[in-house]
Amino acid sequence: MSSPPTIIVESHRSAATLYATGELTTAGVMEAIARVERLPEHVRALRVDLRAVQRTESHALRALDIALRAWRAARRGLRGGAQAIRGRAVQ
């Protein structure tokens, strides 16, 4: 039996770390991204630690990938966020 999911965002001067434990769900990813989007503008780097994740919902990792690419594009000043991802402007 897996443990309940936990999402923690730890922020420092210019970077933050998102820690996920238990089961990674699409709903959990949406919660995590909502927290990440509230980080101060000067936070430009985000690490994601999934080592404590025991199970993953089928689309959760893809949702996390898309959301993090959009966040990175927005923080680097690329226009369009998610649109930049579809256009492969983010590397």
PyMOL Python script that loads the backbone (N, CA, C, O; Angstrom):
from pymol import cmd

cmd.read_pdbstr("""\
ATOM      1  N   MET A   1       0.849  -1.182   0.000  1.00  0.00           N
ATOM      2  CA  MET A   1       0.000   0.000   0.000  1.00  0.00           C
ATOM      3  C   MET A   1       0.892   1.242   0.000  1.00  0.00           C
ATOM      4  O   MET A   1       1.830   1.342   0.791  1.00  0.00           O
ATOM      5  N   SER A   2       0.589   2.187  -0.897  1.00  0.00           N
ATOM      6  CA  SER A   2       1.417   3.380  -0.985  1.00  0.00           C
ATOM      7  C   SER A   2       0.989   4.408   0.061  1.00  0.00           C
ATOM      8  O   SER A   2      -0.149   4.424   0.528  1.00  0.00           O
ATOM      9  N   SER A   3       1.945   5.259   0.404  1.00  0.00           N
ATOM     10  CA  SER A   3       1.663   6.305   1.391  1.00  0.00           C
ATOM     11  C   SER A   3       0.947   7.464   0.705  1.00  0.00           C
ATOM     12  O   SER A   3       1.033   7.610  -0.514  1.00  0.00           O
ATOM     13  N   PRO A   4       0.245   8.285   1.477  1.00  0.00           N
ATOM     14  CA  PRO A   4      -0.461   9.415   0.868  1.00  0.00           C
ATOM     15  C   PRO A   4       0.521  10.392   0.224  1.00  0.00           C
ATOM     16  O   PRO A   4       1.652  10.537   0.689  1.00  0.00           O
ATOM     17  N   PRO A   5       0.090  11.060  -0.846  1.00  0.00           N
ATOM     18  CA  PRO A   5       0.991  11.985  -1.533  1.00  0.00           C
ATOM     19  C   PRO A   5       1.271  13.233  -0.709  1.00  0.00           C
ATOM     20  O   PRO A   5       0.415  13.729   0.023  1.00  0.00           O
ATOM     21  N   THR A   6       2.480  13.717  -0.849  1.00  0.00           N
ATOM     22  CA  THR A   6       2.884  14.958  -0.201  1.00  0.00           C
ATOM     23  C   THR A   6       3.682  15.771  -1.208  1.00  0.00           C
ATOM     24  O   THR A   6       4.546  15.239  -1.906  1.00  0.00           O
ATOM     25  N   ILE A   7       3.388  17.053  -1.278  1.00  0.00           N
ATOM     26  CA  ILE A   7       4.123  17.975  -2.146  1.00  0.00           C
ATOM     27  C   ILE A   7       4.679  19.080  -1.256  1.00  0.00           C
ATOM     28  O   ILE A   7       3.937  19.729  -0.519  1.00  0.00           O
ATOM     29  N   ILE A   8       5.983  19.284  -1.332  1.00  0.00           N
ATOM     30  CA  ILE A   8       6.633  20.356  -0.571  1.00  0.00           C
ATOM     31  C   ILE A   8       7.483  21.165  -1.545  1.00  0.00           C
ATOM     32  O   ILE A   8       8.208  20.601  -2.365  1.00  0.00           O
ATOM     33  N   VAL A   9       7.392  22.480  -1.452  1.00  0.00           N
ATOM     34  CA  VAL A   9       8.249  23.356  -2.240  1.00  0.00           C
ATOM     35  C   VAL A   9       9.113  24.138  -1.273  1.00  0.00           C
ATOM     36  O   VAL A   9       8.609  24.866  -0.418  1.00  0.00           O
ATOM     37  N   GLU A  10      10.416  23.981  -1.416  1.00  0.00           N
ATOM     38  CA  GLU A  10      11.389  24.670  -0.571  1.00  0.00           C
ATOM     39  C   GLU A  10      12.113  25.689  -1.438  1.00  0.00           C
ATOM     40  O   GLU A  10      12.687  25.331  -2.466  1.00  0.00           O
ATOM     41  N   SER A  11      12.093  26.956  -1.032  1.00  0.00           N
ATOM     42  CA  SER A  11      12.667  28.013  -1.850  1.00  0.00           C
ATOM     43  C   SER A  11      13.839  28.683  -1.154  1.00  0.00           C
ATOM     44  O   SER A  11      13.847  28.864   0.064  1.00  0.00           O
ATOM     45  N   HIS A  12      14.829  29.044  -1.960  1.00  0.00           N
ATOM     46  CA  HIS A  12      16.006  29.776  -1.500  1.00  0.00           C
ATOM     47  C   HIS A  12      16.112  31.054  -2.320  1.00  0.00           C
ATOM     48  O   HIS A  12      15.169  31.416  -3.024  1.00  0.00           O
ATOM     49  N   ARG A  13      17.214  31.720  -2.240  1.00  0.00           N
ATOM     50  CA  ARG A  13      17.374  33.025  -2.894  1.00  0.00           C
ATOM     51  C   ARG A  13      17.040  33.001  -4.389  1.00  0.00           C
ATOM     52  O   ARG A  13      16.240  33.820  -4.841  1.00  0.00           O
ATOM     53  N   SER A  14      17.619  32.102  -5.154  1.00  0.00           N
ATOM     54  CA  SER A  14      17.376  32.105  -6.596  1.00  0.00           C
ATOM     55  C   SER A  14      16.935  30.750  -7.135  1.00  0.00           C
ATOM     56  O   SER A  14      16.788  30.582  -8.346  1.00  0.00           O
ATOM     57  N   ALA A  15      16.724  29.789  -6.251  1.00  0.00           N
ATOM     58  CA  ALA A  15      16.332  28.447  -6.688  1.00  0.00           C
ATOM     59  C   ALA A  15      15.328  27.852  -5.708  1.00  0.00           C
ATOM     60  O   ALA A  15      15.192  28.310  -4.574  1.00  0.00           O
ATOM     61  N   ALA A  16      14.636  26.826  -6.172  1.00  0.00           N
ATOM     62  CA  ALA A  16      13.670  26.132  -5.326  1.00  0.00           C
ATOM     63  C   ALA A  16      13.742  24.643  -5.642  1.00  0.00           C
ATOM     64  O   ALA A  16      14.233  24.242  -6.697  1.00  0.00           O
ATOM     65  N   THR A  17      13.249  23.838  -4.722  1.00  0.00           N
ATOM     66  CA  THR A  17      13.159  22.396  -4.927  1.00  0.00           C
ATOM     67  C   THR A  17      11.743  21.951  -4.630  1.00  0.00           C
ATOM     68  O   THR A  17      11.168  22.318  -3.606  1.00  0.00           O
ATOM     69  N   LEU A  18      11.187  21.165  -5.523  1.00  0.00           N
ATOM     70  CA  LEU A  18       9.877  20.571  -5.335  1.00  0.00           C
ATOM     71  C   LEU A  18      10.100  19.114  -4.943  1.00  0.00           C
ATOM     72  O   LEU A  18      10.700  18.349  -5.699  1.00  0.00           O
ATOM     73  N   TYR A  19       9.624  18.737  -3.778  1.00  0.00           N
ATOM     74  CA  TYR A  19       9.746  17.359  -3.299  1.00  0.00           C
ATOM     75  C   TYR A  19       8.378  16.697  -3.389  1.00  0.00           C
ATOM     76  O   TYR A  19       7.389  17.250  -2.907  1.00  0.00           O
ATOM     77  N   ALA A  20       8.313  15.530  -3.995  1.00  0.00           N
ATOM     78  CA  ALA A  20       7.071  14.770  -4.064  1.00  0.00           C
ATOM     79  C   ALA A  20       7.307  13.407  -3.421  1.00  0.00           C
ATOM     80  O   ALA A  20       8.345  12.780  -3.633  1.00  0.00           O
ATOM     81  N   THR A  21       6.336  12.962  -2.639  1.00  0.00           N
ATOM     82  CA  THR A  21       6.423  11.648  -2.007  1.00  0.00           C
ATOM     83  C   THR A  21       5.088  10.926  -2.186  1.00  0.00           C
ATOM     84  O   THR A  21       4.067  11.544  -2.490  1.00  0.00           O
ATOM     85  N   GLY A  22       5.115   9.623  -1.993  1.00  0.00           N
ATOM     86  CA  GLY A  22       3.894   8.826  -2.096  1.00  0.00           C
ATOM     87  C   GLY A  22       3.518   8.589  -3.544  1.00  0.00           C
ATOM     88  O   GLY A  22       4.374   8.264  -4.366  1.00  0.00           O
ATOM     89  N   GLU A  23       2.242   8.751  -3.861  1.00  0.00           N
ATOM     90  CA  GLU A  23       1.763   8.553  -5.234  1.00  0.00           C
ATOM     91  C   GLU A  23       1.728   9.881  -5.969  1.00  0.00           C
ATOM     92  O   GLU A  23       1.188  10.862  -5.458  1.00  0.00           O
ATOM     93  N   LEU A  24       2.299   9.918  -7.160  1.00  0.00           N
ATOM     94  CA  LEU A  24       2.275  11.123  -7.987  1.00  0.00           C
ATOM     95  C   LEU A  24       1.054  11.043  -8.890  1.00  0.00           C
ATOM     96  O   LEU A  24       0.969  10.183  -9.767  1.00  0.00           O
ATOM     97  N   THR A  25       0.114  11.949  -8.665  1.00  0.00           N
ATOM     98  CA  THR A  25      -1.116  11.986  -9.443  1.00  0.00           C
ATOM     99  C   THR A  25      -1.168  13.258 -10.272  1.00  0.00           C
ATOM    100  O   THR A  25      -0.432  14.212 -10.016  1.00  0.00           O
ATOM    101  N   THR A  26      -2.033  13.262 -11.255  1.00  0.00           N
ATOM    102  CA  THR A  26      -2.211  14.468 -12.065  1.00  0.00           C
ATOM    103  C   THR A  26      -2.727  15.610 -11.193  1.00  0.00           C
ATOM    104  O   THR A  26      -2.303  16.753 -11.359  1.00  0.00           O
ATOM    105  N   ALA A  27      -3.626  15.315 -10.278  1.00  0.00           N
ATOM    106  CA  ALA A  27      -4.125  16.340  -9.349  1.00  0.00           C
ATOM    107  C   ALA A  27      -2.985  16.866  -8.476  1.00  0.00           C
ATOM    108  O   ALA A  27      -2.912  18.065  -8.209  1.00  0.00           O
ATOM    109  N   GLY A  28      -2.113  15.991  -8.038  1.00  0.00           N
ATOM    110  CA  GLY A  28      -0.956  16.397  -7.242  1.00  0.00           C
ATOM    111  C   GLY A  28      -0.016  17.284  -8.030  1.00  0.00           C
ATOM    112  O   GLY A  28       0.543  18.244  -7.499  1.00  0.00           O
ATOM    113  N   VAL A  29       0.157  16.955  -9.305  1.00  0.00           N
ATOM    114  CA  VAL A  29       0.997  17.778 -10.183  1.00  0.00           C
ATOM    115  C   VAL A  29       0.392  19.175 -10.315  1.00  0.00           C
ATOM    116  O   VAL A  29       1.115  20.170 -10.256  1.00  0.00           O
ATOM    117  N   MET A  30      -0.916  19.254 -10.492  1.00  0.00           N
ATOM    118  CA  MET A  30      -1.563  20.566 -10.611  1.00  0.00           C
ATOM    119  C   MET A  30      -1.393  21.382  -9.332  1.00  0.00           C
ATOM    120  O   MET A  30      -1.178  22.593  -9.389  1.00  0.00           O
ATOM    121  N   GLU A  31      -1.489  20.725  -8.187  1.00  0.00           N
ATOM    122  CA  GLU A  31      -1.257  21.394  -6.901  1.00  0.00           C
ATOM    123  C   GLU A  31       0.184  21.892  -6.808  1.00  0.00           C
ATOM    124  O   GLU A  31       0.440  23.017  -6.381  1.00  0.00           O
ATOM    125  N   ALA A  32       1.107  21.044  -7.211  1.00  0.00           N
ATOM    126  CA  ALA A  32       2.527  21.411  -7.156  1.00  0.00           C
ATOM    127  C   ALA A  32       2.819  22.604  -8.048  1.00  0.00           C
ATOM    128  O   ALA A  32       3.530  23.523  -7.640  1.00  0.00           O
ATOM    129  N   ILE A  33       2.281  22.602  -9.253  1.00  0.00           N
ATOM    130  CA  ILE A  33       2.534  23.696 -10.180  1.00  0.00           C
ATOM    131  C   ILE A  33       1.906  24.992  -9.663  1.00  0.00           C
ATOM    132  O   ILE A  33       2.478  26.067  -9.842  1.00  0.00           O
ATOM    133  N   ALA A  34       0.758  24.901  -9.038  1.00  0.00           N
ATOM    134  CA  ALA A  34       0.150  26.100  -8.445  1.00  0.00           C
ATOM    135  C   ALA A  34       1.083  26.703  -7.403  1.00  0.00           C
ATOM    136  O   ALA A  34       1.212  27.924  -7.313  1.00  0.00           O
ATOM    137  N   ARG A  35       1.723  25.861  -6.627  1.00  0.00           N
ATOM    138  CA  ARG A  35       2.688  26.352  -5.623  1.00  0.00           C
ATOM    139  C   ARG A  35       3.916  26.950  -6.287  1.00  0.00           C
ATOM    140  O   ARG A  35       4.402  28.004  -5.877  1.00  0.00           O
ATOM    141  N   VAL A  36       4.411  26.283  -7.302  1.00  0.00           N
ATOM    142  CA  VAL A  36       5.610  26.745  -8.007  1.00  0.00           C
ATOM    143  C   VAL A  36       5.350  28.085  -8.685  1.00  0.00           C
ATOM    144  O   VAL A  36       6.228  28.948  -8.698  1.00  0.00           O
ATOM    145  N   GLU A  37       4.169  28.268  -9.243  1.00  0.00           N
ATOM    146  CA  GLU A  37       3.850  29.525  -9.911  1.00  0.00           C
ATOM    147  C   GLU A  37       3.781  30.699  -8.948  1.00  0.00           C
ATOM    148  O   GLU A  37       3.874  31.849  -9.377  1.00  0.00           O
ATOM    149  N   ARG A  38       3.620  30.436  -7.659  1.00  0.00           N
ATOM    150  CA  ARG A  38       3.591  31.504  -6.653  1.00  0.00           C
ATOM    151  C   ARG A  38       4.986  31.876  -6.150  1.00  0.00           C
ATOM    152  O   ARG A  38       5.122  32.768  -5.313  1.00  0.00           O
ATOM    153  N   LEU A  39       6.013  31.207  -6.649  1.00  0.00           N
ATOM    154  CA  LEU A  39       7.376  31.551  -6.232  1.00  0.00           C
ATOM    155  C   LEU A  39       7.717  32.957  -6.709  1.00  0.00           C
ATOM    156  O   LEU A  39       7.226  33.388  -7.752  1.00  0.00           O
ATOM    157  N   PRO A  40       8.553  33.681  -5.962  1.00  0.00           N
ATOM    158  CA  PRO A  40       8.956  35.028  -6.382  1.00  0.00           C
ATOM    159  C   PRO A  40       9.637  35.003  -7.756  1.00  0.00           C
ATOM    160  O   PRO A  40      10.251  34.007  -8.136  1.00  0.00           O
ATOM    161  N   GLU A  41       9.523  36.092  -8.477  1.00  0.00           N
ATOM    162  CA  GLU A  41      10.086  36.192  -9.829  1.00  0.00           C
ATOM    163  C   GLU A  41      11.591  35.948  -9.880  1.00  0.00           C
ATOM    164  O   GLU A  41      12.103  35.475 -10.895  1.00  0.00           O
ATOM    165  N   HIS A  42      12.309  36.263  -8.797  1.00  0.00           N
ATOM    166  CA  HIS A  42      13.761  36.093  -8.825  1.00  0.00           C
ATOM    167  C   HIS A  42      14.186  34.621  -8.724  1.00  0.00           C
ATOM    168  O   HIS A  42      15.364  34.312  -8.903  1.00  0.00           O
ATOM    169  N   VAL A  43      13.259  33.723  -8.444  1.00  0.00           N
ATOM    170  CA  VAL A  43      13.577  32.286  -8.437  1.00  0.00           C
ATOM    171  C   VAL A  43      13.560  31.814  -9.884  1.00  0.00           C
ATOM    172  O   VAL A  43      12.510  31.788 -10.526  1.00  0.00           O
ATOM    173  N   ARG A  44      14.731  31.442 -10.389  1.00  0.00           N
ATOM    174  CA  ARG A  44      14.879  31.081 -11.799  1.00  0.00           C
ATOM    175  C   ARG A  44      15.202  29.619 -12.024  1.00  0.00           C
ATOM    176  O   ARG A  44      15.132  29.141 -13.157  1.00  0.00           O
ATOM    177  N   ALA A  45      15.549  28.906 -10.984  1.00  0.00           N
ATOM    178  CA  ALA A  45      15.901  27.482 -11.127  1.00  0.00           C
ATOM    179  C   ALA A  45      14.996  26.655 -10.220  1.00  0.00           C
ATOM    180  O   ALA A  45      14.721  27.034  -9.081  1.00  0.00           O
ATOM    181  N   LEU A  46      14.542  25.532 -10.739  1.00  0.00           N
ATOM    182  CA  LEU A  46      13.677  24.652  -9.975  1.00  0.00           C
ATOM    183  C   LEU A  46      14.162  23.218 -10.130  1.00  0.00           C
ATOM    184  O   LEU A  46      14.239  22.686 -11.238  1.00  0.00           O
ATOM    185  N   ARG A  47      14.484  22.609  -9.006  1.00  0.00           N
ATOM    186  CA  ARG A  47      14.841  21.189  -8.990  1.00  0.00           C
ATOM    187  C   ARG A  47      13.597  20.414  -8.601  1.00  0.00           C
ATOM    188  O   ARG A  47      12.768  20.899  -7.831  1.00  0.00           O
ATOM    189  N   VAL A  48      13.468  19.210  -9.134  1.00  0.00           N
ATOM    190  CA  VAL A  48      12.338  18.350  -8.796  1.00  0.00           C
ATOM    191  C   VAL A  48      12.908  17.040  -8.268  1.00  0.00           C
ATOM    192  O   VAL A  48      13.676  16.365  -8.953  1.00  0.00           O
ATOM    193  N   ASP A  49      12.527  16.688  -7.052  1.00  0.00           N
ATOM    194  CA  ASP A  49      13.008  15.465  -6.405  1.00  0.00           C
ATOM    195  C   ASP A  49      11.850  14.476  -6.311  1.00  0.00           C
ATOM    196  O   ASP A  49      10.932  14.656  -5.511  1.00  0.00           O
ATOM    197  N   LEU A  50      11.902  13.443  -7.125  1.00  0.00           N
ATOM    198  CA  LEU A  50      10.854  12.428  -7.155  1.00  0.00           C
ATOM    199  C   LEU A  50      11.320  11.107  -6.546  1.00  0.00           C
ATOM    200  O   LEU A  50      10.659  10.081  -6.706  1.00  0.00           O
ATOM    201  N   ARG A  51      12.446  11.131  -5.855  1.00  0.00           N
ATOM    202  CA  ARG A  51      13.005   9.881  -5.318  1.00  0.00           C
ATOM    203  C   ARG A  51      12.078   9.165  -4.348  1.00  0.00           C
ATOM    204  O   ARG A  51      12.143   7.942  -4.232  1.00  0.00           O
ATOM    205  N   ALA A  52      11.220   9.895  -3.652  1.00  0.00           N
ATOM    206  CA  ALA A  52      10.333   9.282  -2.667  1.00  0.00           C
ATOM    207  C   ALA A  52       8.960   8.921  -3.239  1.00  0.00           C
ATOM    208  O   ALA A  52       8.077   8.479  -2.505  1.00  0.00           O
ATOM    209  N   VAL A  53       8.783   9.112  -4.553  1.00  0.00           N
ATOM    210  CA  VAL A  53       7.520   8.738  -5.189  1.00  0.00           C
ATOM    211  C   VAL A  53       7.472   7.222  -5.312  1.00  0.00           C
ATOM    212  O   VAL A  53       8.406   6.602  -5.820  1.00  0.00           O
ATOM    213  N   GLN A  54       6.380   6.630  -4.843  1.00  0.00           N
ATOM    214  CA  GLN A  54       6.244   5.178  -4.857  1.00  0.00           C
ATOM    215  C   GLN A  54       5.459   4.680  -6.062  1.00  0.00           C
ATOM    216  O   GLN A  54       5.748   3.611  -6.601  1.00  0.00           O
ATOM    217  N   ARG A  55       4.472   5.451  -6.479  1.00  0.00           N
ATOM    218  CA  ARG A  55       3.649   5.089  -7.627  1.00  0.00           C
ATOM    219  C   ARG A  55       3.374   6.353  -8.422  1.00  0.00           C
ATOM    220  O   ARG A  55       3.396   7.462  -7.889  1.00  0.00           O
ATOM    221  N   THR A  56       3.111   6.159  -9.733  1.00  0.00           N
ATOM    222  CA  THR A  56       2.834   7.300 -10.588  1.00  0.00           C
ATOM    223  C   THR A  56       1.588   7.028 -11.424  1.00  0.00           C
ATOM    224  O   THR A  56       1.487   5.992 -12.082  1.00  0.00           O
ATOM    225  N   GLU A  57       0.659   7.947 -11.394  1.00  0.00           N
ATOM    226  CA  GLU A  57      -0.514   7.875 -12.255  1.00  0.00           C
ATOM    227  C   GLU A  57      -0.058   7.970 -13.708  1.00  0.00           C
ATOM    228  O   GLU A  57       0.961   8.598 -13.995  1.00  0.00           O
ATOM    229  N   SER A  58      -0.787   7.364 -14.609  1.00  0.00           N
ATOM    230  CA  SER A  58      -0.335   7.225 -15.997  1.00  0.00           C
ATOM    231  C   SER A  58       0.062   8.533 -16.684  1.00  0.00           C
ATOM    232  O   SER A  58       1.051   8.547 -17.416  1.00  0.00           O
ATOM    233  N   HIS A  59      -0.658   9.613 -16.481  1.00  0.00           N
ATOM    234  CA  HIS A  59      -0.354  10.867 -17.184  1.00  0.00           C
ATOM    235  C   HIS A  59       0.332  11.903 -16.305  1.00  0.00           C
ATOM    236  O   HIS A  59       0.578  13.022 -16.757  1.00  0.00           O
ATOM    237  N   ALA A  60       0.641  11.562 -15.080  1.00  0.00           N
ATOM    238  CA  ALA A  60       1.183  12.547 -14.142  1.00  0.00           C
ATOM    239  C   ALA A  60       2.562  13.055 -14.557  1.00  0.00           C
ATOM    240  O   ALA A  60       2.821  14.255 -14.469  1.00  0.00           O
ATOM    241  N   LEU A  61       3.441  12.182 -15.002  1.00  0.00           N
ATOM    242  CA  LEU A  61       4.789  12.632 -15.385  1.00  0.00           C
ATOM    243  C   LEU A  61       4.749  13.526 -16.620  1.00  0.00           C
ATOM    244  O   LEU A  61       5.500  14.498 -16.709  1.00  0.00           O
ATOM    245  N   ARG A  62       3.882  13.206 -17.566  1.00  0.00           N
ATOM    246  CA  ARG A  62       3.767  14.040 -18.759  1.00  0.00           C
ATOM    247  C   ARG A  62       3.212  15.419 -18.384  1.00  0.00           C
ATOM    248  O   ARG A  62       3.675  16.439 -18.894  1.00  0.00           O
ATOM    249  N   ALA A  63       2.220  15.440 -17.494  1.00  0.00           N
ATOM    250  CA  ALA A  63       1.660  16.715 -17.032  1.00  0.00           C
ATOM    251  C   ALA A  63       2.724  17.541 -16.325  1.00  0.00           C
ATOM    252  O   ALA A  63       2.797  18.756 -16.513  1.00  0.00           O
ATOM    253  N   LEU A  64       3.548  16.888 -15.513  1.00  0.00           N
ATOM    254  CA  LEU A  64       4.624  17.587 -14.812  1.00  0.00           C
ATOM    255  C   LEU A  64       5.636  18.141 -15.810  1.00  0.00           C
ATOM    256  O   LEU A  64       6.079  19.281 -15.673  1.00  0.00           O
ATOM    257  N   ASP A  65       5.998  17.358 -16.796  1.00  0.00           N
ATOM    258  CA  ASP A  65       6.949  17.793 -17.820  1.00  0.00           C
ATOM    259  C   ASP A  65       6.438  19.034 -18.554  1.00  0.00           C
ATOM    260  O   ASP A  65       7.169  20.013 -18.708  1.00  0.00           O
ATOM    261  N   ILE A  66       5.204  18.993 -18.997  1.00  0.00           N
ATOM    262  CA  ILE A  66       4.625  20.124 -19.729  1.00  0.00           C
ATOM    263  C   ILE A  66       4.566  21.368 -18.844  1.00  0.00           C
ATOM    264  O   ILE A  66       4.928  22.461 -19.280  1.00  0.00           O
ATOM    265  N   ALA A  67       4.115  21.203 -17.611  1.00  0.00           N
ATOM    266  CA  ALA A  67       3.976  22.342 -16.703  1.00  0.00           C
ATOM    267  C   ALA A  67       5.332  22.954 -16.362  1.00  0.00           C
ATOM    268  O   ALA A  67       5.465  24.176 -16.303  1.00  0.00           O
ATOM    269  N   LEU A  68       6.325  22.121 -16.140  1.00  0.00           N
ATOM    270  CA  LEU A  68       7.652  22.640 -15.796  1.00  0.00           C
ATOM    271  C   LEU A  68       8.311  23.335 -16.977  1.00  0.00           C
ATOM    272  O   LEU A  68       9.015  24.327 -16.793  1.00  0.00           O
ATOM    273  N   ARG A  69       8.096  22.836 -18.176  1.00  0.00           N
ATOM    274  CA  ARG A  69       8.639  23.510 -19.360  1.00  0.00           C
ATOM    275  C   ARG A  69       7.994  24.890 -19.528  1.00  0.00           C
ATOM    276  O   ARG A  69       8.675  25.861 -19.860  1.00  0.00           O
ATOM    277  N   ALA A  70       6.695  24.971 -19.300  1.00  0.00           N
ATOM    278  CA  ALA A  70       6.007  26.268 -19.402  1.00  0.00           C
ATOM    279  C   ALA A  70       6.524  27.226 -18.335  1.00  0.00           C
ATOM    280  O   ALA A  70       6.738  28.406 -18.615  1.00  0.00           O
ATOM    281  N   TRP A  71       6.730  26.727 -17.105  1.00  0.00           N
ATOM    282  CA  TRP A  71       7.259  27.567 -16.030  1.00  0.00           C
ATOM    283  C   TRP A  71       8.656  28.075 -16.394  1.00  0.00           C
ATOM    284  O   TRP A  71       8.966  29.254 -16.223  1.00  0.00           O
ATOM    285  N   ARG A  72       9.482  27.174 -16.892  1.00  0.00           N
ATOM    286  CA  ARG A  72      10.845  27.555 -17.276  1.00  0.00           C
ATOM    287  C   ARG A  72      10.828  28.593 -18.394  1.00  0.00           C
ATOM    288  O   ARG A  72      11.593  29.556 -18.357  1.00  0.00           O
ATOM    289  N   ALA A  73       9.970  28.405 -19.373  1.00  0.00           N
ATOM    290  CA  ALA A  73       9.871  29.364 -20.472  1.00  0.00           C
ATOM    291  C   ALA A  73       9.439  30.732 -19.960  1.00  0.00           C
ATOM    292  O   ALA A  73       9.961  31.758 -20.396  1.00  0.00           O
ATOM    293  N   ALA A  74       8.493  30.744 -19.042  1.00  0.00           N
ATOM    294  CA  ALA A  74       8.021  32.016 -18.486  1.00  0.00           C
ATOM    295  C   ALA A  74       9.115  32.704 -17.680  1.00  0.00           C
ATOM    296  O   ALA A  74       9.252  33.925 -17.741  1.00  0.00           O
ATOM    297  N   ARG A  75       9.882  31.948 -16.939  1.00  0.00           N
ATOM    298  CA  ARG A  75      10.945  32.532 -16.104  1.00  0.00           C
ATOM    299  C   ARG A  75      12.128  32.997 -16.938  1.00  0.00           C
ATOM    300  O   ARG A  75      12.871  33.881 -16.513  1.00  0.00           O
ATOM    301  N   ARG A  76      12.308  32.436 -18.079  1.00  0.00           N
ATOM    302  CA  ARG A  76      13.414  32.860 -18.950  1.00  0.00           C
ATOM    303  C   ARG A  76      12.992  33.956 -19.911  1.00  0.00           C
ATOM    304  O   ARG A  76      13.790  34.427 -20.721  1.00  0.00           O
ATOM    305  N   GLY A  77      11.735  34.357 -19.815  1.00  0.00           N
ATOM    306  CA  GLY A  77      11.266  35.454 -20.643  1.00  0.00           C
ATOM    307  C   GLY A  77      10.792  35.047 -22.018  1.00  0.00           C
ATOM    308  O   GLY A  77      10.549  35.912 -22.859  1.00  0.00           O
ATOM    309  N   LEU A  78      10.653  33.758 -22.277  1.00  0.00           N
ATOM    310  CA  LEU A  78      10.126  33.340 -23.566  1.00  0.00           C
ATOM    311  C   LEU A  78       8.633  33.601 -23.596  1.00  0.00           C
ATOM    312  O   LEU A  78       7.927  33.326 -22.626  1.00  0.00           O
ATOM    313  N   ARG A  79       8.161  34.124 -24.692  1.00  0.00           N
ATOM    314  CA  ARG A  79       6.735  34.432 -24.791  1.00  0.00           C
ATOM    315  C   ARG A  79       5.953  33.165 -25.074  1.00  0.00           C
ATOM    316  O   ARG A  79       6.423  32.279 -25.788  1.00  0.00           O
ATOM    317  N   GLY A  80       4.766  33.084 -24.514  1.00  0.00           N
ATOM    318  CA  GLY A  80       3.866  32.007 -24.864  1.00  0.00           C
ATOM    319  C   GLY A  80       3.838  30.842 -23.907  1.00  0.00           C
ATOM    320  O   GLY A  80       2.915  30.031 -23.984  1.00  0.00           O
ATOM    321  N   GLY A  81       4.794  30.710 -23.009  1.00  0.00           N
ATOM    322  CA  GLY A  81       4.786  29.613 -22.045  1.00  0.00           C
ATOM    323  C   GLY A  81       4.586  28.271 -22.707  1.00  0.00           C
ATOM    324  O   GLY A  81       5.501  27.761 -23.354  1.00  0.00           O
ATOM    325  N   ALA A  82       3.404  27.683 -22.561  1.00  0.00           N
ATOM    326  CA  ALA A  82       3.111  26.372 -23.122  1.00  0.00           C
ATOM    327  C   ALA A  82       3.184  26.401 -24.647  1.00  0.00           C
ATOM    328  O   ALA A  82       3.534  25.396 -25.266  1.00  0.00           O
ATOM    329  N   GLN A  83       2.860  27.539 -25.259  1.00  0.00           N
ATOM    330  CA  GLN A  83       2.959  27.629 -26.708  1.00  0.00           C
ATOM    331  C   GLN A  83       4.402  27.505 -27.152  1.00  0.00           C
ATOM    332  O   GLN A  83       4.679  26.936 -28.208  1.00  0.00           O
ATOM    333  N   ALA A  84       5.329  28.031 -26.359  1.00  0.00           N
ATOM    334  CA  ALA A  84       6.739  27.914 -26.692  1.00  0.00           C
ATOM    335  C   ALA A  84       7.172  26.457 -26.683  1.00  0.00           C
ATOM    336  O   ALA A  84       8.059  26.069 -27.443  1.00  0.00           O
ATOM    337  N   ILE A  85       6.563  25.659 -25.842  1.00  0.00           N
ATOM    338  CA  ILE A  85       6.904  24.239 -25.794  1.00  0.00           C
ATOM    339  C   ILE A  85       6.472  23.550 -27.074  1.00  0.00           C
ATOM    340  O   ILE A  85       7.237  22.793 -27.671  1.00  0.00           O
ATOM    341  N   ARG A  86       5.245  23.813 -27.491  1.00  0.00           N
ATOM    342  CA  ARG A  86       4.744  23.164 -28.713  1.00  0.00           C
ATOM    343  C   ARG A  86       5.570  23.584 -29.913  1.00  0.00           C
ATOM    344  O   ARG A  86       5.762  22.798 -30.841  1.00  0.00           O
ATOM    345  N   GLY A  87       6.059  24.814 -29.905  1.00  0.00           N
ATOM    346  CA  GLY A  87       6.871  25.296 -31.004  1.00  0.00           C
ATOM    347  C   GLY A  87       8.342  24.930 -30.881  1.00  0.00           C
ATOM    348  O   GLY A  87       9.160  25.326 -31.711  1.00  0.00           O
ATOM    349  N   ARG A  88       8.671  24.177 -29.846  1.00  0.00           N
ATOM    350  CA  ARG A  88      10.022  23.713 -29.574  1.00  0.00           C
ATOM    351  C   ARG A  88      11.020  24.848 -29.338  1.00  0.00           C
ATOM    352  O   ARG A  88      12.209  24.709 -29.625  1.00  0.00           O
ATOM    353  N   ALA A  89      10.523  25.975 -28.812  1.00  0.00           N
ATOM    354  CA  ALA A  89      11.420  27.084 -28.491  1.00  0.00           C
ATOM    355  C   ALA A  89      12.200  26.800 -27.223  1.00  0.00           C
ATOM    356  O   ALA A  89      13.249  27.402 -26.993  1.00  0.00           O
ATOM    357  N   VAL A  90      11.702  25.889 -26.394  1.00  0.00           N
ATOM    358  CA  VAL A  90      12.363  25.541 -25.140  1.00  0.00           C
ATOM    359  C   VAL A  90      13.214  24.318 -25.362  1.00  0.00           C
ATOM    360  O   VAL A  90      12.756  23.334 -25.943  1.00  0.00           O
ATOM    361  N   GLN A  91      14.445  24.371 -24.907  1.00  0.00           N
ATOM    362  CA  GLN A  91      15.337  23.216 -25.094  1.00  0.00           C
ATOM    363  C   GLN A  91      15.679  22.601 -23.777  1.00  0.00           C
ATOM    364  O   GLN A  91      16.419  21.619 -23.727  1.00  0.00           O
TER     365      GLN A  91
END
""", "prot")
cmd.dss("prot")
cmd.show_as("cartoon", "prot")
cmd.util.cbc("prot")
cmd.orient("prot")
